[in-house]
Structure formats: structure tokens, C-alpha cells
Amino acid sequence: MRPTPHAVLPGQESVWDYPRPPAIDASGELVEVVLGGAVIASTRDTVRVLETSHPPTYYLPMSAFAEGALWPAAGSSFCEFKGGARYFDVLGGGTVAERAAWNYPAPTAGFEVLADRVALYPGRMDRCTVDGERVRPQPGGFYGGWITDRVAGPFKGAPGTMGW
């Protein structure tokens, strides 16, 4: 059952207007990631993956990360839209966030722009910001969406939302 979308305020977009399958949006917003007190990535070369009921997931170029910030981790997963994902441990300031990032090295058609980009679970970092605003992680721990004041929910991920 689809929930009732929240009211959309000026300057916001509703995650219920995002498509399925997901869309890619070149954002140009300044994204910064801090782990262990160190800035491990800062870039405007960002793309968002927009999917119905999910806050955007930001993908940053691998080249935007500090040297040594991404280390291959065990395991993989599969997205019906984007293909096979591999995982990374994220290192910064002496802190290790295990399996806190992923990418699609050989994405499916339509998602090729993600091949050299990495997404992060914002809740596993000290802080992620978008144009200076601190990101709130998507509920539930499985999904990697980035909640900012720019988006209106409700958002998939909390208990009772799996059927959305």
C-alpha cells in the first residue's frame, strides 16, 4: 500500500515523484564526507540516483576520495536496475567504517555513469553534507539514501515500509 506523500514545501521535491526504475540526475551540489575527523571527499562532480520512495543516493567519483580512503571489502550484492555491486571499507582519520561504500563496476545499460563512482552510507560517516547541509541517513540501515531539507517523504526503510 502506497503511503500518503508529505506536503512539498517550496524548494523541495517529493520522493514520490521519483521514477521506478530509477533516474540519474547530475546534481553539481557540493558534497563533503568526513570520517575520523578528516575530510575524505569533497566534490561538486556528483550524481544522484532517484527512485520512488527513496531519498536520493549520491555517487561521487572515486577520484574525489583521499588516497587510501577506499579499500575493497568482502561481499557483493545485486540491484535489479544497476547490476552487481562491490563494497569498500572507508578509512579516514584512523577510523574504519566497514562495508560503508559501494559501486557498480559494470553497471547495466542506462547506469553507465556509475561505473567509476562510489556511494556511501551517510550514517556510517562522521558527517556528510550537501551544499553545507548535514545529511540524515535513510531509515533502516539497508538503503543508502541521503535525506536533506530538499526532499519530502515519507521514506522507505523504516519498519513497515518493505511493501512500498
ZAMARGU-4260 file (C-alpha; in steps of 0.2 Angstrom, whole numbers, plus 5000, padded with zeros to 4 digits):
<rodrens>
0) 5000/5000/5000 | 5007/5017/4995 | 5008/5029/5009 | 5002/5047/5008 | 5016/5058/5002
5) 5021/5073/5014 | 5017/5090/5008 | 5030/5098/4997 | 5037/5114/5003 | 5044/5127/4991
10) 5061/5122/4985 | 5058/5103/4989 | 5055/5088/4978 | 5044/5073/4983 | 5052/5056/4983
15) 5035/5050/4977 | 5038/5059/4961 | 5054/5050/4958 | 5053/5036/4944 | 5054/5017/4945
20) 5066/5011/4938 | 5077/5025/4945 | 5083/5040/4936 | 5101/5048/4936 | 5102/5067/4940
25) 5119/5076/4938 | 5117/5087/4954 | 5133/5099/4954 | 5130/5101/4973 | 5145/5102/4984
30) 5146/5085/4994 | 5158/5083/5008 | 5162/5067/5018 | 5171/5067/5035 | 5177/5051/5044
35) 5188/5051/5059 | 5188/5069/5059 | 5196/5070/5042 | 5188/5076/5025 | 5190/5061/5014
40) 5180/5068/4999 | 5174/5085/4993 | 5167/5087/4976 | 5154/5095/4965 | 5155/5081/4952
45) 5141/5072/4960 | 5126/5062/4953 | 5110/5057/4962 | 5101/5041/4959 | 5082/5045/4961
50) 5070/5031/4965 | 5052/5031/4970 | 5050/5032/4989 | 5069/5033/4992 | 5079/5049/4996
55) 5092/5052/4983 | 5108/5042/4984 | 5123/5052/4980 | 5138/5045/4969 | 5155/5053/4970
60) 5169/5050/4958 | 5182/5038/4965 | 5195/5051/4961 | 5186/5063/4974 | 5192/5052/4988
65) 5208/5055/4998 | 5221/5042/4994 | 5219/5026/5004 | 5201/5031/5009 | 5193/5016/5000
70) 5198/4998/5002 | 5190/4983/4994 | 5179/4973/5006 | 5172/4956/5005 | 5155/4953/4998
75) 5144/4959/4984 | 5125/4962/4980 | 5114/4964/4965 | 5102/4978/4961 | 5088/4974/4948
80) 5092/4990/4940 | 5110/4994/4942 | 5118/4977/4942 | 5131/4969/4953 | 5139/4980/4967
85) 5155/4978/4976 | 5159/4985/4993 | 5173/4995/5001 | 5178/4999/5019 | 5180/5018/5021
90) 5195/5024/5030 | 5198/5042/5037 | 5207/5049/5052 | 5212/5032/5059 | 5193/5026/5059
95) 5187/5012/5048 | 5169/5011/5043 | 5167/4993/5036 | 5157/4990/5020 | 5151/5008/5021
100) 5153/5011/5002 | 5149/5003/4986 | 5150/5004/4967 | 5144/4996/4951 | 5160/4992/4941
105) 5150/4986/4926 | 5133/4994/4928 | 5118/4989/4917 | 5113/5000/4902 | 5107/5017/4907
110) 5118/5017/4923 | 5135/5018/4915 | 5139/5034/4923 | 5140/5025/4940 | 5155/5014/4934
115) 5168/5025/4942 | 5158/5032/4956 | 5155/5027/4974 | 5140/5029/4985 | 5142/5029/5004
120) 5130/5025/5019 | 5130/5043/5027 | 5125/5036/5044 | 5142/5027/5045 | 5152/5043/5042
125) 5155/5056/5055 | 5146/5068/5043 | 5141/5070/5025 | 5135/5087/5019 | 5126/5093/5003
130) 5129/5112/5000 | 5133/5113/5018 | 5118/5105/5025 | 5121/5090/5036 | 5113/5074/5028
135) 5102/5062/5038 | 5103/5044/5034 | 5089/5035/5026 | 5080/5024/5040 | 5083/5006/5042
140) 5102/5004/5038 | 5100/4994/5022 | 5097/5008/5009 | 5110/5022/5006 | 5098/5037/5004
145) 5103/5055/5009 | 5090/5065/5017 | 5091/5084/5016 | 5078/5098/5018 | 5077/5097/4999
150) 5067/5081/4999 | 5049/5077/5006 | 5045/5059/5011 | 5039/5048/5019 | 5055/5037/5015
155) 5056/5018/5013 | 5067/5009/5025 | 5058/5011/5042 | 5049/4996/5049 | 5033/4993/5040
160) 5039/5000/5023 | 5046/4985/5014 | 5030/4983/5004 | 5031/5001/4997
</rodrens>
